Amino acid sequence: MSSKRKSFEKGHKRKYLVVIDDTEECDRAVYWSAKRAGRTKSQIVMLRVIEIADRNQQWLGVADIMKAEEQEAANKALDKFAVRIKDIARITPDRVIREGDTAEEIVKLIEEDADIGILVLAAGTGKEGPGPLVSGLGKTAGTFPIPVAIVPGHLSDEDIDASS
């Protein structure tokens, strides 16, 4: 993971990568990213990862139905947050849907798109901790190819406005 970031070179634009999932705090990462991207004239990439556990064990027809349902749910989630980002910052975000392990797909996308300069995650507020993605990436943050911004899940829009 050593490809050079190009977001500040001519013909390129810095991008904030936001992982779209079904957690309550996801909106905090989206809001922070939209505010920052709007202020810095950057772009946002929304990534939704469909985990494909146990699909190979299903009958082919059932697996196809499951995949179609997951794609529909992914698009619905991306639609919802695309509207939110456009309302906040007048930006039409890029949309990416991948299948596989979320952490692996994040790294692959960063490697593929040299304009992605910041990964934005939101930390959960529950007693079970900040969430599996934040916890997992926290262990490898020292080797990550780009900065990772972690937005506390309890911050209000006003709190984020005051700090971003």
OpenMM code with the backbone's topology and positions (N, CA, C; nanometers):
from openmm import Vec3, app, unit

residues = "MET SER SER LYS ARG LYS SER PHE GLU LYS GLY HIS LYS ARG LYS TYR LEU VAL VAL ILE ASP ASP THR GLU GLU CYS ASP ARG ALA VAL TYR TRP SER ALA LYS ARG ALA GLY ARG THR LYS SER GLN ILE VAL MET LEU ARG VAL ILE GLU ILE ALA ASP ARG ASN GLN GLN TRP LEU GLY VAL ALA ASP ILE MET LYS ALA GLU GLU GLN GLU ALA ALA ASN LYS ALA LEU ASP LYS PHE ALA VAL ARG ILE LYS ASP ILE ALA ARG ILE THR PRO ASP ARG VAL ILE ARG GLU GLY ASP THR ALA GLU GLU ILE VAL LYS LEU ILE GLU GLU ASP ALA ASP ILE GLY ILE LEU VAL LEU ALA ALA GLY THR GLY LYS GLU GLY PRO GLY PRO LEU VAL SER GLY LEU GLY LYS THR ALA GLY THR PHE PRO ILE PRO VAL ALA ILE VAL PRO GLY HIS LEU SER ASP GLU ASP ILE ASP ALA SER SER".split()
positions = [
    Vec3(0.0834, -0.1181, 0.0000),
    Vec3(0.0000, 0.0000, 0.0000),
    Vec3(0.0878, 0.1243, 0.0000),
    Vec3(0.1409, 0.1555, -0.1150),
    Vec3(0.2295, 0.2701, -0.1175),
    Vec3(0.2021, 0.3632, -0.2346),
    Vec3(0.0887, 0.3484, -0.3008),
    Vec3(0.0632, 0.4345, -0.4150),
    Vec3(0.0470, 0.5792, -0.3699),
    Vec3(0.1057, 0.6676, -0.4473),
    Vec3(0.1075, 0.8095, -0.4136),
    Vec3(-0.0316, 0.8697, -0.4309),
    Vec3(-0.0706, 0.9515, -0.3357),
    Vec3(-0.1963, 1.0249, -0.3453),
    Vec3(-0.1791, 1.1361, -0.4481),
    Vec3(-0.2820, 1.1605, -0.5274),
    Vec3(-0.2732, 1.2597, -0.6338),
    Vec3(-0.3761, 1.3707, -0.6201),
    Vec3(-0.4423, 1.3784, -0.5073),
    Vec3(-0.5566, 1.4680, -0.4931),
    Vec3(-0.5234, 1.6160, -0.5124),
    Vec3(-0.3974, 1.6543, -0.4971),
    Vec3(-0.3631, 1.7952, -0.5132),
    Vec3(-0.2922, 1.8243, -0.6452),
    Vec3(-0.2778, 1.7228, -0.7298),
    Vec3(-0.2158, 1.7442, -0.8596),
    Vec3(-0.3195, 1.7979, -0.9586),
    Vec3(-0.2695, 1.8620, -1.0641),
    Vec3(-0.3576, 1.9188, -1.1654),
    Vec3(-0.4476, 1.8098, -1.2242),
    Vec3(-0.5762, 1.8414, -1.2374),
    Vec3(-0.6720, 1.7464, -1.2923),
    Vec3(-0.7279, 1.6491, -1.1896),
    Vec3(-0.6889, 1.6647, -1.0649),
    Vec3(-0.7362, 1.5772, -0.9575),
    Vec3(-0.8069, 1.6597, -0.8512),
    Vec3(-0.8851, 1.5924, -0.7689),
    Vec3(-0.9590, 1.6585, -0.6623),
    Vec3(-0.9586, 1.5675, -0.5404),
    Vec3(-0.9301, 1.6245, -0.4229),
    Vec3(-0.9286, 1.5431, -0.3015),
    Vec3(-1.0674, 1.4852, -0.2762),
    Vec3(-1.0679, 1.3611, -0.2296),
    Vec3(-1.1930, 1.2924, -0.1986),
    Vec3(-1.1907, 1.2421, -0.0548),
    Vec3(-1.3059, 1.2571, 0.0095),
    Vec3(-1.3283, 1.1978, 0.1403),
    Vec3(-1.4017, 1.0669, 0.1164),
    Vec3(-1.3510, 0.9584, 0.1737),
    Vec3(-1.4154, 0.8277, 0.1632),
    Vec3(-1.4969, 0.8027, 0.2885),
    Vec3(-1.6272, 0.7798, 0.2701),
    Vec3(-1.7178, 0.7532, 0.3815),
    Vec3(-1.7796, 0.6158, 0.3611),
    Vec3(-1.7702, 0.5320, 0.4630),
    Vec3(-1.8298, 0.3991, 0.4582),
    Vec3(-1.9754, 0.4115, 0.5014),
    Vec3(-2.0652, 0.3677, 0.4150),
    Vec3(-2.2081, 0.3750, 0.4434),
    Vec3(-2.2540, 0.2385, 0.4942),
    Vec3(-2.3000, 0.2365, 0.6184),
    Vec3(-2.3529, 0.1126, 0.6753),
    Vec3(-2.4852, 0.1438, 0.7437),
    Vec3(-2.5357, 0.0496, 0.8193),
    Vec3(-2.6667, 0.0665, 0.8820),
    Vec3(-2.6574, 0.1122, 1.0271),
    Vec3(-2.5400, 0.1576, 1.0698),
    Vec3(-2.5257, 0.2016, 1.2080),
    Vec3(-2.5853, 0.3413, 1.2248),
    Vec3(-2.6260, 0.3701, 1.3452),
    Vec3(-2.6842, 0.4998, 1.3777),
    Vec3(-2.5823, 0.6125, 1.3574),
    Vec3(-2.4575, 0.5842, 1.3906),
    Vec3(-2.3544, 0.6878, 1.3831),
    Vec3(-2.3044, 0.7164, 1.2408),
    Vec3(-2.3411, 0.6361, 1.1446),
    Vec3(-2.2986, 0.6589, 1.0068),
    Vec3(-2.3313, 0.8013, 0.9612),
    Vec3(-2.4451, 0.8526, 1.0027),
    Vec3(-2.4844, 0.9882, 0.9643),
    Vec3(-2.3845, 1.0921, 1.0141),
    Vec3(-2.3186, 1.0662, 1.1256),
    Vec3(-2.2206, 1.1614, 1.1787),
    Vec3(-2.0999, 1.1731, 1.0846),
    Vec3(-2.0540, 1.0581, 1.0322),
    Vec3(-1.9428, 1.0585, 0.9370),
    Vec3(-1.9843, 1.1280, 0.8071),
    Vec3(-2.1065, 1.1026, 0.7638),
    Vec3(-2.1569, 1.1660, 0.6422),
    Vec3(-2.1657, 1.3173, 0.6610),
    Vec3(-2.2208, 1.3602, 0.7725),
    Vec3(-2.2373, 1.5033, 0.7968),
    Vec3(-2.1014, 1.5737, 0.8036),
    Vec3(-2.0079, 1.5171, 0.8806),
    Vec3(-1.8747, 1.5774, 0.8924),
    Vec3(-1.8064, 1.5856, 0.7561),
    Vec3(-1.8131, 1.4756, 0.6799),
    Vec3(-1.7511, 1.4728, 0.5472),
    Vec3(-1.8115, 1.5778, 0.4545),
    Vec3(-1.9425, 1.5890, 0.4577),
    Vec3(-2.0096, 1.6861, 0.3709),
    Vec3(-1.9696, 1.8287, 0.4080),
    Vec3(-1.9646, 1.8579, 0.5368),
    Vec3(-1.9233, 1.9919, 0.5803),
    Vec3(-1.7797, 2.0216, 0.5364),
    Vec3(-1.6894, 1.9275, 0.5594),
    Vec3(-1.5482, 1.9476, 0.5220),
    Vec3(-1.5325, 1.9555, 0.3705),
    Vec3(-1.5968, 1.8666, 0.2984),
    Vec3(-1.5844, 1.8672, 0.1520),
    Vec3(-1.6399, 1.9970, 0.0939),
    Vec3(-1.7500, 2.0433, 0.1489),
    Vec3(-1.8074, 2.1686, 0.1021),
    Vec3(-1.7137, 2.2860, 0.1251),
    Vec3(-1.6492, 2.2884, 0.2403),
    Vec3(-1.5585, 2.3993, 0.2737),
    Vec3(-1.4263, 2.3927, 0.1980),
    Vec3(-1.3823, 2.2730, 0.1639),
    Vec3(-1.2521, 2.2583, 0.0973),
    Vec3(-1.2657, 2.2302, -0.0521),
    Vec3(-1.3891, 2.2398, -0.1029),
    Vec3(-1.4165, 2.2143, -0.2445),
    Vec3(-1.3625, 2.0771, -0.2885),
    Vec3(-1.3926, 1.9782, -0.2065),
    Vec3(-1.3503, 1.8404, -0.2310),
    Vec3(-1.4702, 1.7568, -0.2738),
    Vec3(-1.4474, 1.6314, -0.2996),
    Vec3(-1.5504, 1.5376, -0.3414),
    Vec3(-1.5675, 1.4322, -0.2322),
    Vec3(-1.6797, 1.3630, -0.2351),
    Vec3(-1.7067, 1.2541, -0.1411),
    Vec3(-1.7309, 1.1258, -0.2197),
    Vec3(-1.6728, 1.0178, -0.1697),
    Vec3(-1.6989, 0.8838, -0.2229),
    Vec3(-1.7692, 0.8056, -0.1128),
    Vec3(-1.8883, 0.7578, -0.1425),
    Vec3(-1.9617, 0.6729, -0.0476),
    Vec3(-1.9362, 0.5274, -0.0859),
    Vec3(-1.8938, 0.4477, 0.0104),
    Vec3(-1.8689, 0.3058, -0.0118),
    Vec3(-1.9652, 0.2233, 0.0714),
    Vec3(-2.0352, 0.1351, 0.0049),
    Vec3(-2.1228, 0.0388, 0.0734),
    Vec3(-2.0698, -0.0997, 0.0409),
    Vec3(-2.0385, -0.1774, 0.1438),
    Vec3(-1.9857, -0.3121, 0.1233),
    Vec3(-2.0907, -0.4131, 0.1642),
    Vec3(-2.1157, -0.5061, 0.0744),
    Vec3(-2.2075, -0.6174, 0.0999),
    Vec3(-2.1225, -0.7363, 0.1416),
    Vec3(-2.1404, -0.7789, 0.2642),
    Vec3(-2.0659, -0.8951, 0.3138),
    Vec3(-2.1322, -1.0207, 0.2566),
    Vec3(-2.0516, -1.1123, 0.2064),
    Vec3(-2.1067, -1.2261, 0.1319),
    Vec3(-2.0948, -1.3582, 0.2070),
    Vec3(-2.1065, -1.3539, 0.3364),
    Vec3(-2.0951, -1.4750, 0.4181),
    Vec3(-2.2020, -1.5780, 0.3828),
    Vec3(-2.1627, -1.7006, 0.3735),
    Vec3(-2.2517, -1.8168, 0.3553),
    Vec3(-2.3285, -1.8190, 0.2235),
    Vec3(-2.3006, -1.7288, 0.1326),
    Vec3(-2.3756, -1.7296, 0.0072),
    Vec3(-2.3458, -1.8553, -0.0742),
    Vec3(-2.2232, -1.9045, -0.0706),
    Vec3(-2.1864, -2.0222, -0.1484),
    Vec3(-2.2599, -2.1474, -0.1019),
    Vec3(-2.3099, -2.1450, 0.0210),
    Vec3(-2.3793, -2.2604, 0.0731),
    Vec3(-2.5277, -2.2601, 0.0363),
    Vec3(-2.5740, -2.1532, -0.0221),
    Vec3(-2.7154, -2.1430, -0.0590),
    Vec3(-2.7388, -2.2074, -0.1959),
    Vec3(-2.8601, -2.2456, -0.2219),
    Vec3(-2.8950, -2.2891, -0.3553),
    Vec3(-2.8816, -2.1699, -0.4469),
    Vec3(-2.8499, -2.1937, -0.5698),
    Vec3(-2.8189, -2.0860, -0.6639),
    Vec3(-2.9315, -1.9834, -0.6734),
    Vec3(-3.0550, -2.0273, -0.6841),
    Vec3(-3.1668, -1.9343, -0.6947),
    Vec3(-3.1825, -1.8477, -0.5710),
    Vec3(-3.1651, -1.9071, -0.4546),
    Vec3(-3.1768, -1.8336, -0.3291),
    Vec3(-3.0618, -1.7323, -0.3183),
    Vec3(-2.9423, -1.7728, -0.3576),
    Vec3(-2.8266, -1.6829, -0.3532),
    Vec3(-2.8487, -1.5629, -0.4451),
    Vec3(-2.9053, -1.5866, -0.5621),
    Vec3(-2.9332, -1.4763, -0.6553),
    Vec3(-3.0348, -1.3791, -0.5970),
    Vec3(-3.1362, -1.4317, -0.5335),
    Vec3(-3.2387, -1.3464, -0.4710),
    Vec3(-3.1751, -1.2652, -0.3575),
    Vec3(-3.0933, -1.3320, -0.2758),
    Vec3(-3.0262, -1.2622, -0.1665),
    Vec3(-2.9374, -1.1498, -0.2190),
    Vec3(-2.8637, -1.1783, -0.3257),
    Vec3(-2.7746, -1.0776, -0.3829),
    Vec3(-2.8550, -0.9584, -0.4359),
    Vec3(-2.9644, -0.9851, -0.5030),
    Vec3(-3.0487, -0.8770, -0.5558),
    Vec3(-3.1056, -0.7927, -0.4420),
    Vec3(-3.1484, -0.8564, -0.3346),
    Vec3(-3.2019, -0.7832, -0.2192),
    Vec3(-3.0941, -0.6977, -0.1536),
    Vec3(-2.9727, -0.7523, -0.1426),
    Vec3(-2.8620, -0.6780, -0.0836),
    Vec3(-2.8237, -0.5581, -0.1706),
    Vec3(-2.8244, -0.5756, -0.3023),
    Vec3(-2.7945, -0.4652, -0.3947),
    Vec3(-2.9003, -0.3556, -0.3822),
    Vec3(-3.0253, -0.3967, -0.3728),
    Vec3(-3.1347, -0.3000, -0.3585),
    Vec3(-3.1212, -0.2217, -0.2270),
    Vec3(-3.0904, -0.2915, -0.1187),
    Vec3(-3.0720, -0.2259, 0.0111),
    Vec3(-2.9515, -0.1320, 0.0073),
    Vec3(-2.8445, -0.1740, -0.0595),
    Vec3(-2.7250, -0.0895, -0.0709),
    Vec3(-2.7572, 0.0381, -0.1474),
    Vec3(-2.8268, 0.0256, -0.2588),
    Vec3(-2.8635, 0.1433, -0.3376),
    Vec3(-2.9566, 0.2366, -0.2612),
    Vec3(-3.0481, 0.1788, -0.1847),
    Vec3(-3.1398, 0.2602, -0.1043),
    Vec3(-3.0626, 0.3411, 0.0004),
    Vec3(-2.9669, 0.2770, 0.0670),
    Vec3(-2.8851, 0.3463, 0.1670),
    Vec3(-2.8018, 0.4565, 0.1011),
    Vec3(-2.7426, 0.4275, -0.0137),
    Vec3(-2.6623, 0.5281, -0.0842),
    Vec3(-2.7500, 0.6433, -0.1323),
    Vec3(-2.8709, 0.6122, -0.1791),
    Vec3(-2.9641, 0.7182, -0.2208),
    Vec3(-2.9932, 0.8131, -0.1056),
    Vec3(-3.0219, 0.7558, 0.0107),
    Vec3(-3.0555, 0.8352, 0.1291),
    Vec3(-2.9422, 0.9310, 0.1650),
    Vec3(-2.8196, 0.8797, 0.1689),
    Vec3(-2.7072, 0.9641, 0.2087),
    Vec3(-2.6621, 1.0584, 0.0972),
    Vec3(-2.6865, 1.0214, -0.0281),
    Vec3(-2.6554, 1.1136, -0.1382),
    Vec3(-2.7418, 1.2389, -0.1276),
    Vec3(-2.8683, 1.2213, -0.0930),
    Vec3(-2.9583, 1.3357, -0.0737),
    Vec3(-2.9092, 1.4207, 0.0431),
    Vec3(-2.8696, 1.3551, 0.1506),
    Vec3(-2.8210, 1.4276, 0.2694),
    Vec3(-2.6972, 1.5101, 0.2351),
    Vec3(-2.6030, 1.4518, 0.1637),
    Vec3(-2.4799, 1.5217, 0.1262),
    Vec3(-2.5115, 1.6398, 0.0345),
    Vec3(-2.6005, 1.6177, -0.0598),
    Vec3(-2.6382, 1.7262, -0.1515),
    Vec3(-2.7051, 1.8408, -0.0749),
    Vec3(-2.7887, 1.8083, 0.0228),
    Vec3(-2.8536, 1.9112, 0.1052),
    Vec3(-2.7524, 1.9901, 0.1887),
    Vec3(-2.6521, 1.9232, 0.2416),
    Vec3(-2.5539, 1.9869, 0.3285),
    Vec3(-2.4532, 2.0694, 0.2485),
    Vec3(-2.4002, 2.0120, 0.1401),
    Vec3(-2.2855, 2.0736, 0.0733),
    Vec3(-2.3017, 2.0951, -0.0766),
    Vec3(-2.4182, 2.0649, -0.1301),
    Vec3(-2.4408, 2.0788, -0.2744),
    Vec3(-2.3372, 2.0005, -0.3564),
    Vec3(-2.3060, 1.8819, -0.3073),
    Vec3(-2.2130, 1.7910, -0.3740),
    Vec3(-2.2893, 1.6649, -0.4116),
    Vec3(-2.2679, 1.6174, -0.5338),
    Vec3(-2.3220, 1.4875, -0.5729),
    Vec3(-2.2101, 1.3861, -0.5506),
    Vec3(-2.2232, 1.3009, -0.4497),
    Vec3(-2.1142, 1.2085, -0.4167),
    Vec3(-2.1007, 1.0951, -0.5175),
    Vec3(-1.9793, 1.0416, -0.5261),
    Vec3(-1.9560, 0.9191, -0.6022),
    Vec3(-2.0105, 0.8041, -0.5189),
    Vec3(-2.0537, 0.6990, -0.5874),
    Vec3(-2.1131, 0.5830, -0.5202),
    Vec3(-2.0389, 0.4568, -0.5621),
    Vec3(-2.0016, 0.3765, -0.4626),
    Vec3(-1.9332, 0.2507, -0.4901),
    Vec3(-1.9985, 0.1422, -0.4058),
    Vec3(-2.0339, 0.0319, -0.4699),
    Vec3(-2.0846, -0.0859, -0.3992),
    Vec3(-1.9878, -0.1998, -0.4266),
    Vec3(-1.9411, -0.2620, -0.3203),
    Vec3(-1.8482, -0.3743, -0.3319),
    Vec3(-1.9020, -0.4926, -0.2538),
    Vec3(-1.8532, -0.6101, -0.2885),
    Vec3(-1.8847, -0.7309, -0.2131),
    Vec3(-1.7571, -0.7826, -0.1501),
    Vec3(-1.7664, -0.8248, -0.0252),
    Vec3(-1.6505, -0.8824, 0.0419),
    Vec3(-1.6388, -0.8344, 0.1847),
    Vec3(-1.5160, -0.8369, 0.2358),
    Vec3(-1.4858, -0.7913, 0.3705),
    Vec3(-1.4704, -0.6389, 0.3671),
    Vec3(-1.5390, -0.5704, 0.4571),
    Vec3(-1.5406, -0.4242, 0.4545),
    Vec3(-1.4008, -0.3642, 0.4624),
    Vec3(-1.3212, -0.4069, 0.5583),
    Vec3(-1.1871, -0.3503, 0.5737),
    Vec3(-1.1022, -0.3735, 0.4486),
    Vec3(-1.1103, -0.4919, 0.3916),
    Vec3(-1.0336, -0.5217, 0.2699),
    Vec3(-1.0798, -0.4355, 0.1529),
    Vec3(-1.2097, -0.4161, 0.1404),
    Vec3(-1.2625, -0.3369, 0.0286),
    Vec3(-1.2273, -0.1885, 0.0438),
    Vec3(-1.2194, -0.1399, 0.1673),
    Vec3(-1.1762, -0.0019, 0.1899),
    Vec3(-1.0343, 0.0162, 0.1372),
    Vec3(-0.9454, -0.0736, 0.1764),
    Vec3(-0.8059, -0.0646, 0.1347),
    Vec3(-0.7940, -0.0758, -0.0173),
    Vec3(-0.8674, -0.1676, -0.0780),
    Vec3(-0.8625, -0.1829, -0.2237),
    Vec3(-0.9071, -0.0548, -0.2938),
    Vec3(-1.0152, 0.0048, -0.2465),
    Vec3(-1.0663, 0.1268, -0.3096),
    Vec3(-0.9663, 0.2413, -0.2957),
    Vec3(-0.9034, 0.2539, -0.1816),
    Vec3(-0.8021, 0.3583, -0.1614),
    Vec3(-0.6860, 0.3374, -0.2582),
    Vec3(-0.6449, 0.2138, -0.2765),
    Vec3(-0.5371, 0.1829, -0.3703),
    Vec3(-0.5767, 0.2155, -0.5147),
    Vec3(-0.7014, 0.1915, -0.5490),
    Vec3(-0.7491, 0.2134, -0.6861),
    Vec3(-0.7720, 0.3608, -0.7183),
    Vec3(-0.8075, 0.4401, -0.6192),
    Vec3(-0.8404, 0.5806, -0.6422),
    Vec3(-0.7413, 0.6698, -0.5678),
    Vec3(-0.6411, 0.7194, -0.6393),
    Vec3(-0.5347, 0.7996, -0.5778),
    Vec3(-0.5825, 0.9371, -0.5333),
    Vec3(-0.7057, 0.9729, -0.5621),
    Vec3(-0.7600, 1.1013, -0.5171),
    Vec3(-0.8207, 1.0922, -0.3772),
    Vec3(-0.8434, 0.9715, -0.3271),
    Vec3(-0.8974, 0.9566, -0.1919),
    Vec3(-0.7865, 0.9941, -0.0942),
    Vec3(-0.8134, 1.0981, -0.0144),
    Vec3(-0.7116, 1.1487, 0.0760),
    Vec3(-0.7425, 1.1301, 0.2229),
    Vec3(-0.8695, 1.1056, 0.2562),
    Vec3(-0.9078, 1.0902, 0.3966),
    Vec3(-1.0206, 0.9875, 0.4067),
    Vec3(-1.0062, 0.8930, 0.4971),
    Vec3(-1.1121, 0.7974, 0.5290),
    Vec3(-1.1847, 0.8511, 0.6508),
    Vec3(-1.3167, 0.8616, 0.6422),
    Vec3(-1.3956, 0.9145, 0.7531),
    Vec3(-1.4856, 0.8048, 0.8086),
    Vec3(-1.4712, 0.7805, 0.9376),
    Vec3(-1.5537, 0.6824, 1.0079),
    Vec3(-1.6192, 0.7509, 1.1265),
    Vec3(-1.7258, 0.6934, 1.1763),
    Vec3(-1.7888, 0.7435, 1.2982),
    Vec3(-1.7801, 0.6354, 1.4046),
    Vec3(-1.7501, 0.6780, 1.5251),
    Vec3(-1.7392, 0.5847, 1.6370),
    Vec3(-1.8746, 0.5682, 1.7041),
    Vec3(-1.9109, 0.4457, 1.7321),
    Vec3(-2.0352, 0.4170, 1.8027),
    Vec3(-2.0286, 0.4684, 1.9457),
    Vec3(-2.1441, 0.4869, 2.0046),
    Vec3(-2.1509, 0.5410, 2.1404),
    Vec3(-2.1939, 0.4366, 2.2435),
    Vec3(-2.2181, 0.3145, 2.1993),
    Vec3(-2.2649, 0.2100, 2.2896),
    Vec3(-2.1545, 0.1561, 2.3788),
    Vec3(-2.1946, 0.0822, 2.4818),
    Vec3(-2.0958, 0.0277, 2.5758),
    Vec3(-2.0127, -0.0842, 2.5142),
    Vec3(-2.0529, -0.1330, 2.3955),
    Vec3(-1.9740, -0.2367, 2.3293),
    Vec3(-1.8522, -0.1802, 2.2565),
    Vec3(-1.8349, -0.0483, 2.2600),
    Vec3(-1.7157, 0.0137, 2.2019),
    Vec3(-1.7468, 0.0924, 2.0760),
    Vec3(-1.6425, 0.1379, 2.0064),
    Vec3(-1.6607, 0.2274, 1.8928),
    Vec3(-1.7136, 0.1595, 1.7666),
    Vec3(-1.7231, 0.0285, 1.7690),
    Vec3(-1.7707, -0.0449, 1.6524),
    Vec3(-1.6584, -0.1263, 1.5912),
    Vec3(-1.6923, -0.2328, 1.5188),
    Vec3(-1.5892, -0.3237, 1.4675),
    Vec3(-1.4963, -0.2592, 1.3649),
    Vec3(-1.5476, -0.1709, 1.2829),
    Vec3(-1.4633, -0.1090, 1.1806),
    Vec3(-1.3603, -0.0158, 1.2439),
    Vec3(-1.4049, 0.0711, 1.3342),
    Vec3(-1.3127, 0.1629, 1.4015),
    Vec3(-1.2126, 0.0830, 1.4848),
    Vec3(-1.2588, -0.0177, 1.5560),
    Vec3(-1.1690, -0.0999, 1.6377),
    Vec3(-1.0664, -0.1720, 1.5514),
    Vec3(-1.1128, -0.2309, 1.4425),
    Vec3(-1.0238, -0.3047, 1.3529),
    Vec3(-0.9208, -0.2160, 1.2856),
    Vec3(-0.9637, -0.1022, 1.2359),
    Vec3(-0.8703, -0.0119, 1.1693),
    Vec3(-0.7771, 0.0545, 1.2699),
    Vec3(-0.8235, 0.0699, 1.3932),
    Vec3(-0.7388, 0.1267, 1.4966),
    Vec3(-0.6127, 0.0443, 1.5190),
    Vec3(-0.6224, -0.0859, 1.4987),
    Vec3(-0.5082, -0.1742, 1.5182),
    Vec3(-0.4041, -0.1602, 1.4083),
    Vec3(-0.4469, -0.1148, 1.2896),
    Vec3(-0.3540, -0.1027, 1.1765),
    Vec3(-0.3349, 0.0415, 1.1312),
    Vec3(-0.3834, 0.1369, 1.2091),
    Vec3(-0.3789, 0.2780, 1.1697),
    Vec3(-0.2373, 0.3264, 1.1397),
    Vec3(-0.1391, 0.2717, 1.2084),
    Vec3(-0.0010, 0.3133, 1.1868),
    Vec3(0.0531, 0.2791, 1.0502),
    Vec3(-0.0100, 0.1859, 0.9817),
    Vec3(0.0365, 0.1454, 0.8483),
    Vec3(-0.0591, 0.1892, 0.7384),
    Vec3(-0.1612, 0.2642, 0.7746),
    Vec3(-0.2628, 0.3031, 0.6766),
    Vec3(-0.2067, 0.4054, 0.5786),
    Vec3(-0.2469, 0.4012, 0.4503),
    Vec3(-0.1882, 0.4892, 0.3491),
    Vec3(-0.2399, 0.6334, 0.3502),
    Vec3(-0.3474, 0.6594, 0.4230),
    Vec3(-0.4055, 0.7938, 0.4298),
    Vec3(-0.4513, 0.8213, 0.5728),
    Vec3(-0.4732, 0.9493, 0.6074),
    Vec3(-0.5283, 0.9788, 0.7400),
    Vec3(-0.6689, 0.9216, 0.7564),
    Vec3(-0.7003, 0.8860, 0.8789),
    Vec3(-0.8329, 0.8361, 0.9130),
    Vec3(-0.8940, 0.9338, 1.0133),
    Vec3(-1.0085, 0.9905, 0.9779),
    Vec3(-1.0806, 1.0799, 1.0686),
    Vec3(-1.1914, 0.9995, 1.1349),
    Vec3(-1.1951, 1.0037, 1.2674),
    Vec3(-1.2994, 0.9322, 1.3416),
    Vec3(-1.3868, 1.0359, 1.4105),
    Vec3(-1.5124, 1.0398, 1.3711),
    Vec3(-1.6081, 1.1358, 1.4237),
    Vec3(-1.6838, 1.0706, 1.5392),
    Vec3(-1.6795, 1.1295, 1.6579),
    Vec3(-1.7557, 1.0723, 1.7696),
    Vec3(-1.9052, 1.0673, 1.7357),
    Vec3(-1.9658, 0.9543, 1.7591),
    Vec3(-2.1051, 0.9332, 1.7233),
    Vec3(-2.2050, 1.0173, 1.8005),
    Vec3(-2.1649, 1.0749, 1.9123),
    Vec3(-2.2586, 1.1536, 1.9935),
    Vec3(-2.2656, 1.3008, 1.9522),
    Vec3(-2.1776, 1.3457, 1.8618),
    Vec3(-2.1754, 1.4873, 1.8244),
    Vec3(-2.3021, 1.5261, 1.7465),
    Vec3(-2.3565, 1.6411, 1.7783),
    Vec3(-2.4717, 1.6934, 1.7041),
    Vec3(-2.4228, 1.7670, 1.5794),
    Vec3(-2.5151, 1.8024, 1.4925),
    Vec3(-2.4790, 1.8830, 1.3758),
    Vec3(-2.4107, 2.0118, 1.4215),
    Vec3(-2.4637, 2.0745, 1.5249),
    Vec3(-2.4069, 2.1993, 1.5756),
    Vec3(-2.2651, 2.1789, 1.6277),
    Vec3(-2.2415, 2.0682, 1.6977),
    Vec3(-2.1071, 2.0380, 1.7462),
    Vec3(-2.0100, 2.0240, 1.6284),
    Vec3(-2.0538, 1.9538, 1.5268),
    Vec3(-1.9686, 1.9334, 1.4089),
    Vec3(-1.9466, 2.0648, 1.3363),
    Vec3(-2.0513, 2.1453, 1.3218),
    Vec3(-2.0374, 2.2759, 1.2573),
    Vec3(-1.9320, 2.3611, 1.3275),
    Vec3(-1.9302, 2.3560, 1.4599),
    Vec3(-1.8393, 2.4386, 1.5379),
    Vec3(-1.6945, 2.3917, 1.5282),
    Vec3(-1.6744, 2.2658, 1.4890),
    Vec3(-1.5384, 2.2125, 1.4879),
    Vec3(-1.4827, 2.1825, 1.3495),
    Vec3(-1.5625, 2.1924, 1.2452),
    Vec3(-1.5110, 2.1527, 1.1142),
    Vec3(-1.4859, 2.2669, 1.0216),
] * unit.nanometer
topology = app.Topology()
chain = topology.addChain("A")
for resn in residues:
    res = topology.addResidue(resn, chain)
    for name in ("N", "CA", "C"):
        topology.addAtom(name, app.Element.getBySymbol(name[0]), res)
